[in-house]
Amino acid sequence: MKTLHGIDTVIIRVSDYQRAKTWYEEKLNLNPVFEDPKLKLVVMDTGSPVSLTLWQTEEPIVINRATSAYPIFRSHDAREAHRELTGRGVRTGDLITDHQTTWFCLYDPDGNMIEVCQVHA
């Protein structure tokens, strides 16, 4: 019997879930599908079966690129995504192309890292 059936959500800890919700809506075009003000969290639809849960914490948010887990969004055109997101004022890293992918990182207001990746066929 298989007891695990895929990933439901990825939690991203934020310092202010309302501010984060607005940023993810305005900058990444993600829509909230559930919000719990008591728990200080909001679930964002990513357009796939896996959602992002922005969950407020009172602890300092410490990001270490070498050891932190982070979500990766698929893109059909990473260059266009990079241009569009940079144009919206999103802090992005360099666009990198290797033999299989074109990708870049972006950062939310708390410095949480997200990657955008295009796999070349």
C-alpha positions as CSV (number, residue, x, y, z in Angstrom):
1,M,0.0,0.0,0.0
2,K,1.4,3.4,-1.0
3,T,0.9,5.8,1.8
4,L,2.4,9.0,0.3
5,H,0.6,10.5,-2.7
6,G,2.7,13.4,-3.9
7,I,3.6,16.8,-2.4
8,D,0.6,18.9,-1.3
9,T,2.3,22.2,-0.5
10,V,5.7,23.9,0.1
11,I,5.9,26.1,3.2
12,I,7.7,29.4,2.9
13,R,8.3,31.2,6.2
14,V,7.7,34.9,6.0
15,S,7.9,37.8,8.5
16,D,4.5,39.2,7.5
17,Y,2.1,36.9,5.7
18,Q,-0.2,39.7,4.5
19,R,2.7,41.6,2.9
20,A,4.0,38.4,1.4
21,K,0.5,37.5,0.1
22,T,0.3,40.9,-1.7
23,W,3.9,40.5,-3.1
24,Y,3.2,37.0,-4.4
25,E,-0.1,38.1,-6.0
26,E,1.3,41.3,-7.6
27,K,4.8,40.1,-8.6
28,L,4.3,36.4,-9.4
29,N,0.6,36.4,-10.3
30,L,-0.3,33.7,-7.8
31,N,-3.8,33.6,-6.3
32,P,-4.7,32.8,-2.7
33,V,-6.9,29.8,-2.3
34,F,-7.1,29.6,1.5
35,E,-6.2,32.0,4.3
36,D,-6.1,31.6,8.1
37,P,-5.5,34.9,9.9
38,K,-5.4,33.0,13.3
39,L,-2.5,30.9,12.1
40,K,-1.1,33.8,10.0
41,L,-0.9,31.8,6.8
42,V,-2.1,31.9,3.2
43,V,-2.1,29.2,0.6
44,M,-1.2,30.3,-2.9
45,D,-2.2,28.5,-6.1
46,T,0.8,27.8,-8.3
47,G,-1.0,26.5,-11.3
48,S,0.1,23.0,-10.5
49,P,-1.0,20.4,-7.9
50,V,1.6,21.7,-5.4
51,S,0.7,25.0,-3.7
52,L,2.9,27.5,-1.7
53,T,1.9,28.2,1.9
54,L,3.2,31.5,3.1
55,W,3.4,31.1,6.9
56,Q,4.3,33.9,9.2
57,T,7.0,33.3,11.8
58,E,8.3,35.5,14.7
59,E,11.7,33.9,14.3
60,P,14.4,35.5,12.2
61,I,14.4,34.2,8.6
62,V,17.9,33.0,7.7
63,I,18.5,32.0,4.1
64,N,21.6,30.1,3.2
65,R,21.7,29.4,-0.6
66,A,24.0,26.4,-0.1
67,T,21.7,24.6,2.4
68,S,18.2,26.1,2.1
69,A,15.4,24.2,0.4
70,Y,13.5,26.3,-2.2
71,P,10.8,25.8,-4.8
72,I,11.5,25.7,-8.5
73,F,8.9,27.0,-11.0
74,R,8.9,25.6,-14.6
75,S,9.0,28.1,-17.4
76,H,8.6,27.7,-21.2
77,D,10.8,30.8,-21.7
78,A,13.1,31.6,-18.8
79,R,14.6,34.7,-20.6
80,E,11.1,36.2,-21.0
81,A,10.2,35.3,-17.4
82,H,13.4,37.0,-16.2
83,R,12.7,40.1,-18.2
84,E,9.1,40.3,-17.1
85,L,9.9,39.7,-13.4
86,T,12.8,42.2,-13.4
87,G,10.4,44.7,-15.0
88,R,8.0,44.2,-12.1
89,G,10.7,45.1,-9.6
90,V,11.4,41.6,-8.5
91,R,15.0,41.1,-7.3
92,T,16.4,38.4,-9.6
93,G,19.8,36.8,-10.0
94,D,21.7,36.3,-13.3
95,L,20.2,34.3,-16.1
96,I,22.3,31.1,-16.5
97,T,22.2,28.7,-19.4
98,D,24.0,25.4,-19.4
99,H,23.7,22.4,-21.8
100,Q,20.2,21.4,-20.4
101,T,18.6,24.4,-18.8
102,T,18.2,28.1,-18.6
103,W,17.4,29.3,-15.1
104,F,17.6,32.1,-12.6
105,C,16.8,32.8,-8.9
106,L,14.5,35.4,-7.6
107,Y,13.9,36.6,-4.0
108,D,10.8,37.6,-2.1
109,P,10.8,40.5,0.4
110,D,12.1,38.2,3.2
111,G,15.0,37.0,1.0
112,N,13.4,33.6,0.4
113,M,14.9,32.1,-2.8
114,I,12.8,30.8,-5.6
115,E,14.2,29.4,-8.9
116,V,12.7,29.6,-12.3
117,C,13.9,26.9,-14.7
118,Q,13.4,26.1,-18.4
119,V,14.5,22.6,-19.5
120,H,15.7,22.5,-23.1
121,A,14.3,19.7,-25.2
